[in-house]
Amino acid sequence: MVWSILKKFAGEVGPPDEQGLTLGERMSARLLDQLLAEPPPPDEDAGELRRRVDRLLLDLEADILGLQPTILAGRFARLWIDFLLRHDALPAEMHLHPDDLRIPREVIVAFHRGEKHIEPLARRMLNQIDRAFREGRLMLCELLLSLFETEAATRRNNERNIFFDRRTRQISAVRRVHLLSGTVARFRAHVATTLAESEGVLPVLEWLSDHAGVRFCAPLRLEPEVQRWDELPEPLRTRLDTAYSGRIPTGRYRHALVADEEWVRAELLRILSERGIRQQLATTVGAIYFVALSAGRCDFDDLLFDADAWVETWSTMRTATLLSEVHRRAHVDRLEVGKAIDDVIAEALRPDVEQDWVTPELISEALHSLHRRLRDIDLNALPAGTYDLSGVVGDTILAVPHRRLSRALRLHRLI
């Protein structure tokens, strides 16, 4: 029942069109058609190329949604296009309905026009942010907040609230309706069969999605989409990648079942290579820091107790020193928590660890390890929701010391 409701809700928030495509996917497909039909001049400078493509995207958005063309230019056009691309990359349940997208769009247009009295518009957008926070759609909340230029103290407060709320939800969430023992037994038998027949982990992830409401996603591109974009002549293809930071075509949080396992492995290699070891480590360091600050017993205390040996595998600092340094920078130097964690990891990371931390062989081994460990997982300790497969694979490669797989997975529930 719970996962049926979840699927229904995910379909209602940011509904796809009749072809099952998101707004961003439709814009991307039409943009490619136009660029293939009329390629920009090969000697066009980077700034002019970005302005040209921004204008095309704004016109496409208006045409698809049946709106008047958005009058934006310069940094405001870039701000709105970057927002749309980042919004499209979110998991489906985080998407704003097209009608709700009008509110941040109108705010950006008002800023562009230099309008003085935008308080009513800003209040409507702040209501969106507040609603997203209360619903636990924190990725959407962060994206909406990024449109506001705020004072440093306000920015720190917002980031801190989201950091601690996300960790609290990931660590304390429980499955509301437990799976029956017969269902769990069928799952274990299914895992055993797929292991015996060397079918790979994707059939197991499909079972979890269909029967337990647990969806494993990653910011994947689709192979046909990538192949179509590769039809663009060089150097246009590379220049577009540079201009849009590799967001076209967008790696969207899609279910891992949208492609075969070979393509998923290749995409996981791309995702983790682009993410980098520092960002991957930040998830676990953030969780350890959260547990260290927690009062009383915590379900993740084992992660803190086992951290010393793991931290020594990549850091020049001991765990206590590392956490103390994060805390000092966040509270004394008044950095955002995420920034404090990133800076400390950058300073503590041993140079030899960063090189070749992820390879095709390690991706395959991590997926096989996940497959084996799922056989013994306590399914009722795993809340329904969307989980980041790329984060799980990255942690497996880095041998993060989780005593239970359910806890390892919960830190990568997308919130």
C-alpha positions in Angstrom: 0.0 0.0 0.0 2.7 2.5 1.0 4.7 2.0 -2.2 1.5 2.2 -4.3 0.8 5.6 -2.8 4.4 6.6 -3.3 4.3 5.7 -7.0 1.0 7.6 -7.4 2.5 10.6 -5.6 5.6 10.5 -7.8 3.4 10.5 -10.8 1.4 13.5 -9.6 4.3 15.7 -8.9 5.8 17.0 -12.1 3.6 14.8 -14.4 5.2 13.6 -17.6 3.6 14.5 -20.9 1.7 11.9 -23.1 5.1 10.4 -24.2 6.4 10.1 -20.6 9.0 12.7 -21.1 9.9 15.5 -18.6 9.9 19.1 -19.6 13.7 19.0 -19.7 13.8 16.0 -21.9 11.4 17.5 -24.3 13.4 20.8 -24.4 16.6 18.8 -24.9 15.2 16.7 -27.8 13.9 19.8 -29.6 17.1 21.7 -29.0 19.1 18.9 -30.6 16.8 18.9 -33.6 17.3 22.6 -34.1 21.1 22.5 -33.6 21.4 19.6 -36.1 19.2 21.5 -38.6 21.0 24.8 -38.2 24.4 24.5 -36.5 25.8 27.7 -35.0 28.8 29.2 -36.9 31.9 27.3 -36.1 33.9 30.4 -35.2 31.2 31.7 -32.7 32.8 32.6 -29.4 31.7 30.8 -26.2 29.7 33.6 -24.8 27.7 34.1 -28.0 27.1 30.4 -28.2 25.7 30.3 -24.7 23.4 33.3 -25.4 22.2 31.7 -28.6 21.4 28.3 -27.0 19.8 30.0 -23.9 17.5 31.9 -26.2 16.5 28.7 -28.0 15.8 26.9 -24.7 13.7 29.8 -23.4 11.6 29.8 -26.6 11.3 26.0 -26.4 10.1 26.1 -22.8 7.5 28.7 -23.6 6.3 26.8 -26.6 6.0 23.5 -24.7 4.1 25.0 -21.7 2.0 27.3 -23.9 3.4 30.5 -22.3 4.5 33.9 -23.7 8.2 33.8 -24.5 10.2 34.6 -21.4 12.0 38.0 -21.8 15.3 37.2 -20.1 18.9 37.9 -21.1 22.4 37.8 -19.7 22.9 36.4 -16.2 19.2 36.1 -15.6 18.8 33.9 -18.7 21.7 31.8 -17.5 20.3 31.6 -14.0 16.9 30.4 -15.2 18.2 27.9 -17.7 20.6 26.5 -15.1 17.7 26.2 -12.7 15.6 24.3 -15.2 18.5 21.9 -16.0 19.2 21.2 -12.3 15.4 20.8 -11.6 15.1 18.3 -14.4 18.0 16.3 -12.9 16.1 15.8 -9.6 14.2 12.6 -8.8 10.7 12.7 -10.2 9.1 13.1 -6.8 11.1 16.3 -6.2 9.8 18.0 -9.4 7.6 21.0 -9.3 4.4 20.8 -11.2 4.7 23.0 -14.4 2.1 25.4 -12.9 4.3 25.8 -9.8 7.4 26.4 -12.0 5.8 29.7 -13.0 6.4 31.2 -9.5 10.3 31.0 -9.6 10.2 32.0 -13.3 8.1 35.1 -12.4 10.5 36.0 -9.6 13.5 35.9 -12.0 11.7 37.9 -14.6 10.8 40.5 -12.0 14.5 40.7 -11.0 15.5 41.1 -14.6 13.0 43.9 -15.2 14.3 45.7 -12.0 10.8 45.7 -10.5 10.8 47.3 -7.0 7.8 45.6 -5.4 8.2 41.9 -5.7 7.3 41.0 -2.1 4.1 39.2 -3.0 6.0 37.1 -5.6 8.8 36.4 -3.1 6.3 35.4 -0.4 4.8 32.8 -2.8 8.2 31.4 -3.6 9.1 31.3 0.1 5.9 29.4 0.7 7.0 26.9 -1.9 10.3 26.5 -0.1 8.6 26.1 3.3 6.3 23.5 1.8 9.2 21.6 0.2 11.0 21.6 3.6 8.0 20.3 5.5 7.4 17.6 2.9 11.0 16.4 3.2 11.8 17.4 -0.5 15.1 18.9 0.6 16.8 18.6 -2.8 14.0 20.8 -4.2 14.3 23.2 -1.2 18.0 23.6 -1.9 17.4 24.3 -5.5 14.8 27.0 -4.9 16.9 28.7 -2.2 19.8 28.9 -4.7 17.8 31.5 -6.7 18.0 34.0 -3.8 20.9 36.1 -3.0 20.9 36.2 0.8 23.2 37.4 3.6 25.9 35.0 4.7 24.2 34.4 8.1 20.9 33.5 6.5 22.6 31.2 4.0 24.5 29.4 6.8 21.3 29.0 8.8 19.4 27.6 5.8 22.2 25.2 4.9 22.5 24.0 8.5 18.8 23.4 8.9 18.8 21.3 5.7 21.9 19.4 6.7 20.6 18.3 10.0 17.0 17.7 8.8 18.3 15.5 6.0 20.5 13.4 8.3 17.7 13.1 10.9 15.3 11.8 8.3 17.8 9.4 6.8 18.9 8.0 10.2 15.6 7.9 12.0 13.2 7.0 9.3 11.3 3.7 9.7 9.2 1.5 7.4 5.6 2.4 8.2 4.1 -1.0 7.0 6.3 -4.0 7.6 6.6 -6.6 4.9 5.1 -10.0 5.6 7.5 -12.9 6.4 6.4 -14.7 3.2 7.3 -11.6 1.1 10.8 -11.5 2.8 11.3 -15.2 2.1 10.4 -14.8 -1.6 12.9 -11.9 -1.8 15.7 -14.0 -0.3 14.9 -16.8 -2.7 14.9 -14.4 -5.6 18.3 -13.0 -4.6 19.7 -16.6 -4.3 18.4 -17.5 -7.7 19.9 -14.5 -9.4 23.2 -15.1 -7.7 23.2 -18.7 -8.8 22.4 -17.9 -12.4 24.7 -14.9 -12.5 21.9 -12.5 -13.6 23.4 -9.4 -12.0 21.9 -7.1 -9.4 19.3 -5.3 -11.6 16.6 -8.0 -11.3 16.9 -7.7 -7.5 16.6 -4.0 -7.7 13.5 -4.4 -9.8 12.0 -6.7 -7.2 12.6 -4.2 -4.5 10.9 -1.5 -6.5 7.9 -3.6 -7.3 7.3 -5.2 -3.9 9.0 -3.1 -1.3 8.8 0.5 -2.7 12.6 0.8 -2.7 13.7 2.5 -5.9 17.4 2.6 -6.7 18.2 5.6 -9.0 21.3 7.4 -10.2 21.8 10.5 -12.3 21.9 8.5 -15.5 22.0 9.5 -19.2 20.3 7.2 -21.7 22.4 5.6 -24.3 20.2 6.6 -27.3 20.1 10.1 -26.0 23.9 10.3 -25.7 24.3 8.8 -29.2 22.0 11.4 -30.7 23.9 14.2 -29.1 27.1 12.7 -30.3 25.8 13.4 -33.9 26.7 17.1 -33.3 29.9 18.0 -35.1 33.0 18.9 -33.3 34.0 21.3 -31.8 30.3 22.2 -31.2 29.6 19.2 -29.0 32.6 19.9 -26.8 31.8 23.6 -26.6 28.3 22.9 -25.5 29.6 20.5 -22.8 31.8 23.3 -21.5 29.2 26.0 -21.7 26.6 24.0 -19.8 29.0 22.1 -17.4 28.1 18.8 -19.0 24.3 19.2 -18.2 23.2 18.7 -21.8 22.1 15.9 -22.1 21.2 15.9 -18.5 22.1 13.0 -16.2 18.7 12.7 -14.5 17.9 10.6 -11.4 16.4 7.7 -13.2 15.6 4.2 -12.0 18.6 1.9 -12.7 16.2 -0.4 -14.7 16.0 2.1 -17.6 19.1 0.5 -19.1 21.0 -2.8 -19.2 23.7 -3.5 -16.6 26.6 -2.8 -18.9 25.3 0.8 -19.6 24.5 1.3 -15.9 28.1 0.3 -15.0 29.5 2.7 -17.6 27.3 5.5 -16.3 28.3 4.8 -12.7 31.9 5.1 -13.7 31.2 8.5 -15.3 29.1 9.7 -12.3 31.7 8.7 -9.7 34.6 10.0 -11.7 32.9 13.4 -12.1 31.8 13.5 -8.5 35.3 12.7 -7.2 36.4 11.0 -4.1 36.2 14.1 -1.9 32.4 14.6 -2.5 31.9 10.8 -2.0 33.8 10.9 1.3 31.7 14.0 2.4 28.5 11.9 2.8 30.1 9.6 5.3 32.1 12.3 7.1 28.9 14.3 7.4 27.0 11.3 8.9 29.8 10.6 11.4 29.8 14.3 12.4 26.0 14.2 12.8 26.2 11.1 15.0 29.0 12.6 17.1 26.7 15.6 17.9 23.7 13.4 18.6 22.5 13.2 22.2 21.9 9.7 23.6 22.0 6.4 21.7 21.7 6.5 17.9 21.1 3.7 15.4 24.3 4.7 13.7 26.6 4.8 16.7 28.5 1.8 15.2 29.6 4.1 12.3 31.3 6.5 14.8 32.8 3.6 16.8 34.3 2.0 13.7 35.4 5.2 12.0 39.0 5.4 13.2 40.4 2.5 11.1 38.5 3.7 8.1 39.5 7.3 8.3 43.2 6.3 8.5 42.9 4.6 5.1 42.5 7.9 3.4 43.3 10.7 5.8 46.3 12.3 7.4 44.2 13.2 10.5 42.7 11.0 13.2 38.9 10.9 13.4 38.7 13.0 16.6 41.0 15.7 15.0 39.0 15.7 11.7 35.6 16.1 13.5 37.0 18.7 15.8 38.3 20.7 12.8 35.0 20.4 11.0 33.2 21.7 14.1 35.6 24.5 14.7 35.2 25.8 11.1 31.5 25.5 11.2 31.0 27.3 14.5 34.1 29.5 15.0 34.9 30.3 11.4 31.2 30.4 10.6 31.4 28.3 7.5 28.5 26.3 6.1 28.6 22.8 7.4 29.1 21.3 3.9 31.9 23.8 3.2 33.6 23.0 6.5 33.5 19.2 5.7 34.7 19.7 2.1 37.6 21.9 3.2 38.8 19.5 5.9 38.6 16.5 3.6 40.6 18.5 1.0 43.3 19.2 3.6 43.3 15.7 5.1 43.2 13.6 2.0 46.3 11.7 1.3 47.6 12.3 -2.3 47.9 8.7 -3.2 44.3 7.9 -2.4 42.7 10.1 -5.0 44.4 8.5 -8.0 42.3 5.8 -9.7 39.9 5.5 -6.8 37.2 4.3 -9.1 37.7 1.9 -12.1 35.4 -0.3 -14.2 36.6 -3.3 -12.2 35.8 -1.7 -8.9 32.4 -0.7 -10.1 31.7 -4.4 -11.1 33.0 -5.7 -7.8 30.9 -3.2 -5.8 27.7 -4.1 -7.7 28.4 -7.8 -7.1 29.1 -7.1 -3.4 25.8 -5.3 -3.1 24.1 -8.2 -4.8 25.5 -10.7 -2.3 24.8 -8.6 0.8 21.2 -8.0 -0.3 20.5 -11.7 0.4 20.8 -11.1 4.2 19.4 -7.6 4.5 16.6 -6.8 7.0 14.1 -5.4 4.5 11.9 -4.1 7.3 14.8 -1.8 8.4 14.7 -0.2 4.9 12.1 2.6 4.5 10.3 2.9 1.2 11.7 5.7 -0.9 14.3 6.6 -3.6 18.0 5.6 -3.0 21.1 6.8 -4.8 22.7 3.7 -6.3 25.8 5.7 -7.3 26.4 6.8 -3.7 25.9 3.2 -2.5 28.4 1.9 -5.0 30.9 4.7 -4.1 30.7 3.8 -0.4 31.2 0.1 -1.2 34.4 0.9 -3.2 35.7 3.1 -0.3 34.8 0.3 2.2 32.8 2.5 4.5 32.4 0.5 7.8 28.7 -0.2 8.0 27.9 -3.3 10.0 24.4 -3.5 8.4 23.6 -3.0 4.8 20.3 -1.3 5.7 22.2 1.5 7.4 24.6 1.9 4.5 21.6 2.3 2.2 19.7 4.7 4.4 22.4 7.3 4.2 21.8 7.4 0.5 18.0 7.8 0.6 17.3 10.9 -1.6 15.7 13.6 0.5 
